[in-house]
Amino acid sequence: MSSQPLLIDNIAFAKRGEHLAGTLSLADCPRLAELLASQAPADSSATGHKDDLQGSSINFTLDGETNAAGQHFLHLALSGTLITYCQRCLEQMPFKLDLDFNYLVSNANIDNADAAGLEDSDDYDLQEASQNMDLLALIEDEVIMATPIAPLHAGNCAHGAMQSGEKPNPFAALKGLIKS
């Protein structure tokens, strides 16, 4: 895809039950690319960081739906793998995306949603009706909010622990000999 915004009329999209699928590169998501770049070690040129970011992509599908009560919904699914850096060992690590979002599209002002009878629900988020909803911005926002602030490998980072200046305790073997 290009870095141009992808604008849709979200009410018409939902009314027609349309389906849209595609793939975004990080070139399409400059704010996300900046966030991932800010997590890079200082010497990112030596690790090929810029090339790794270009290899990351986000697959998306967007489906529209109108229920029997006339409510308009958008269902967004995101998947892919982003390359981040572990904040403990500064080695590359993949961050897998598998996200699903449901939006209720409403003409009511989002600030007055309670007054309009739209209750806060865990089943969906409110999306204001728009003839020019920027889908790329929505996808980028959702991925940014799902990305960890300080990503860490799930297990211990042995390589990073040895570089951090920590030395093994030479008396650790004697700890088992102490009787209480």
N, C-alpha and C positions, 0 to 999 in steps of 0.2 A: 504494500500500500504506500501511498505517498504521505508526506507530512502535512497535506492539506486537511482541514477539518472535514469530517464526514457528518453532514447535517441531515437529520431526519425529522419529519413531522411525527412526533411520538404518538399522538392520538390516532392519526390516519394509519400509522404502522400497526398499531394494536387492533384497530377496527378491521383491517384487511387480513389480519392473522399472518402477517409477513414473516419471513425468515431471512436472516442475513448472517453470513459466516465469513471469516477472513483471518488473516494473520498480520500482526503488527511487529515491526522490528523496533529496536530501541531508537532508531532514527525518527520514528513516528511519535515517540514519547520523550521529548527532550528533558522534561522535569524528572522523569524516572531515571533516565540515563545519567543525569547530573547526580541524583541521589546515590546510584550505584557507583559512580565514579568517585564520590566523596568518601566511600568506604574503602577505597583502594589504598594500598601501602604507598608511601611517598615515592618509591622508585617504580612506578607503574609502567614506565617505558621498557624496563628490563623484563617484565613479566608478560608483555604483550596484552596488557589490560584492555586497550582500546579495541583490538581485534576480537577479544572475548566478548565484549559488550555487543559488538555488531552481530555475533553469532546467536545472541539471545533473542527469543521471539515469544510473542503472546498470541495464542490462538483464541478466537472468540466466536461465540454464536449468540445471536439476539433473536428472540421469538416474541411476537406480539399476540395478544389474546384479549378477547372481550368476553366476560362471563354473562350469565343469564340476567344478572341484575344491571347490566350495562356498564360495569366497571371495566376500565382498560388497564391491562397489565403488560409489562415487559419482563422477559426472563433472560438474564445475561449469564452466560457461562464462560469462564476464562480458564485456560490451561497453558502450560508451558514451563520452561525452566530458565531462570535468570542466574547469572553468575555474579556472586557477591564475594566478599572476603571475610573470613572468620576474624573476628576482632580479638581473639585470643592468640592465634598462631600466624595470622596474616597470610594464610594460604587461601587459594581459591576454593570456593565451595558452591555447589549448586543450591538454588532455592527453588523448590518445585511449587508451581501454582496449580491449584485445583479449586476454583472459587465459583460459587453460584449465588446470584442475586435475583431477587424478585422486587419489582417496582410497581406501585399503584400510581398510574398517571391520572392526575386530577386537575381540573380547572380552578379548584379552590386555591387560594393563597396558602403556601406552606406555613406561614406564620399563624394563620387562622385555621389550621387543620382541625383543632378540637372543636371550634365553633361550627365548622361545616359538617360535623358528625363523623369525621375520619379519625378513628381512635388510633393511638400508637399501638402498633402490632409488631410482633417478632416475625410474622410471616412475610412481611414486605416492608420496603422503604417507600416513602412518598417521593414522587418525581413530578415537578410542576409541568403542566401541559405546555408544549412549545412546538412551533412550526419549524424551528431551527435548533433542535437539540443537538449538541456536539457529542457524538458517540465516542470519538477518540478521547476527548477530554474526560468523559465519564469513565471509560476504561482505565485511563491513566490514573485518575483519582482513586479508583478502587484498588488498583495494584499498589499504589504508593501507600495507602492505608493498611494494606495487608503485609507489606514488606517490613521485616523486623528492623528496629532501630540499630541494634548491635547484634548481628547474626553470629552464632557460635556453632561449631561442630557439635553433634549430639554427644559424642564420646569425648574422652580426653584428647587433647592435642599434644602428643608426646614431643613432637618436633618443636613446638612453640614453648613448652615447659622448659626444655633444656636451654633454649636461647634466652629465656627471661631472666637468667642470672640466679635462679633458684638452685641450690645445691642440696643433694640428698643428705639427710641427717645421719652422721656416722654412728650415732648411738641408738638408731632405730632398732637394731638387732638386739640390743640389751634390754629393750622395753619389756620383752616377754619374760625375762629372768626376774623381774621385780615381783616379789610376793607382797600381797596386801595384808 
